[in-house]
Amino acid sequence: MKIGRVVGNVVSTIKQECFRGVKLLLVQPLDINGRAAGQALVAVDAVGAGSGEDVIVVEEGKAAADVLEKTGAPIRTVVVGIIDEVKLDRG
C-alpha cells in the first residue's frame, strides 16, 4: 500500500468494458513527510475520493482487481481508503 494525494480526474470516453461506470483518479504518491514522491498514477476509485484528498492506494494488480470484484480486469492501482490523519512517532 502507498499514501497519495488525488490531484485530478481522468476522463475517457472510449475504454475497455470493465471500466464503464468506474471513476478514474490521478494520484500523486507521497513520501513520509507528505511531499510528492515519484510519478502520478491513474487509479480506480473504490471509495468516492475527491481532488485534494489524501488516500491509501493498493498497487498489486490481483489485489486491486479483487477489491472491485473484477477478476481478470486489467486493473493495477485502486484507491481503497481516504486518510483522515497520519501520526508519526519520531522519537
Secondary structure, 3 states (H helix, E strand, C coil): CEEEEEEEEECCCCCCHHHCCCCEEEEEEECCCCCECCCCEEEEECCCCCCCCEEEEECCCHHHHHHCCCCCCCCCCEEEEECCCCCCCCC
